[in-house]
Amino acid sequence: MDKLEEYRQIIRDVLKQYLNISYANANIENQAAFDPETDQYLIVSVGWSKEGRIHSCLIHLSITNGKVWVQRDGTEDGIANELVQAGIPKEDIVLGFHEPDVRPYTGFAIA
């Protein structure tokens, strides 16, 4: 399996764990939207809470030029750390939600 396909599989495996999260005091379901053709991988939360309708992006990952970009990370522990534990090296993960001038200090790739 080539590196790109390996990264796709790791991303799918890591993100699928977020589909079974239960939320206290809210009727929310996490749904996966995986598009391997454009290399976009999202977990979207939909449902209802006391405050009203919930529809938000929990996690958004993309693959660009062989690097995994964390575009959105709404997790408590950090999805990038889970990707590293699953086998993607830090030098191939970009924390895209950080400004470019901050990225050199994150310990991950800058672009």
C-alpha positions as CSV (number, residue, x, y, z in Angstrom):
1,M,0.0,0.0,0.0
2,D,1.4,3.4,-0.9
3,K,1.8,6.2,1.6
4,L,-1.3,8.2,0.4
5,E,-3.5,5.1,0.6
6,E,-2.1,4.3,4.0
7,Y,-2.9,7.8,5.2
8,R,-6.4,7.6,3.9
9,Q,-7.0,4.3,5.7
10,I,-5.6,5.7,9.0
11,I,-7.8,8.8,8.7
12,R,-10.9,6.7,8.1
13,D,-10.1,4.3,11.0
14,V,-9.3,7.2,13.5
15,L,-12.4,9.2,12.5
16,K,-14.8,6.3,12.6
17,Q,-14.3,6.2,16.4
18,Y,-16.1,9.5,16.6
19,L,-19.3,8.1,15.2
20,N,-20.3,6.4,18.4
21,I,-19.8,9.2,20.9
22,S,-22.8,9.9,23.1
23,Y,-23.5,13.4,24.4
24,A,-25.0,14.2,27.7
25,N,-28.1,16.4,27.7
26,A,-28.4,16.5,23.9
27,N,-29.6,14.3,21.1
28,I,-26.6,14.6,18.8
29,E,-25.3,12.2,16.2
30,N,-21.9,12.4,14.5
31,Q,-21.9,11.6,10.8
32,A,-19.0,10.9,8.6
33,A,-18.4,12.5,5.2
34,F,-15.4,10.9,3.5
35,D,-14.4,11.8,0.0
36,P,-11.2,9.9,-1.1
37,E,-11.4,11.5,-4.6
38,T,-10.8,15.0,-3.2
39,D,-9.2,13.8,0.0
40,Q,-11.7,15.5,2.3
41,Y,-12.7,13.8,5.6
42,L,-15.2,15.3,8.0
43,I,-17.1,14.4,11.1
44,V,-20.3,16.5,11.3
45,S,-22.4,16.7,14.5
46,V,-26.2,17.1,13.9
47,G,-29.1,17.0,16.3
48,W,-30.8,19.0,19.0
49,S,-29.9,20.4,22.4
50,K,-31.8,22.6,24.9
51,E,-30.5,25.6,23.0
52,G,-31.8,24.4,19.7
53,R,-30.5,22.9,16.5
54,I,-26.9,21.6,16.3
55,H,-25.2,21.3,13.0
56,S,-21.4,21.7,13.2
57,C,-18.1,20.4,11.9
58,L,-16.3,18.5,14.7
59,I,-13.3,17.4,12.6
60,H,-12.2,18.3,9.1
61,L,-9.0,16.7,7.7
62,S,-7.7,16.9,4.1
63,I,-4.8,15.5,2.3
64,T,-2.8,18.0,0.1
65,N,0.6,17.4,-1.5
66,G,1.1,14.2,0.6
67,K,0.4,16.0,3.9
68,V,-2.5,15.6,6.2
69,W,-4.0,19.0,7.0
70,V,-6.1,19.4,10.2
71,Q,-8.5,22.1,9.1
72,R,-10.8,21.8,12.1
73,D,-10.3,20.0,15.4
74,G,-13.2,20.2,17.9
75,T,-11.9,17.3,19.9
76,E,-10.7,17.5,23.5
77,D,-7.3,15.7,23.1
78,G,-6.4,16.7,19.6
79,I,-7.0,14.7,16.5
80,A,-3.4,15.2,15.3
81,N,-2.1,13.3,18.3
82,E,-4.4,10.4,17.5
83,L,-3.1,10.4,13.9
84,V,0.5,10.3,15.1
85,Q,-0.3,7.3,17.4
86,A,-2.0,5.6,14.4
87,G,1.2,5.9,12.3
88,I,1.3,9.3,10.5
89,P,4.5,11.1,11.3
90,K,4.3,14.6,12.7
91,E,6.3,16.0,9.7
92,D,3.4,14.9,7.5
93,I,0.7,16.6,9.6
94,V,-0.1,20.3,9.2
95,L,-2.2,22.1,11.8
96,G,-4.0,24.2,9.3
97,F,-6.2,26.0,11.9
98,H,-3.0,27.7,13.1
99,E,-1.7,30.8,11.3
100,P,1.3,30.1,9.1
101,D,3.7,32.1,11.4
102,V,2.6,30.0,14.4
103,R,3.0,26.6,12.8
104,P,6.9,26.3,13.2
105,Y,6.3,26.2,17.0
106,T,3.7,23.4,17.0
107,G,6.0,20.5,16.5
108,F,4.1,19.5,13.4
109,A,4.7,20.3,9.7
110,I,4.4,23.9,8.6
111,A,2.9,23.2,5.1
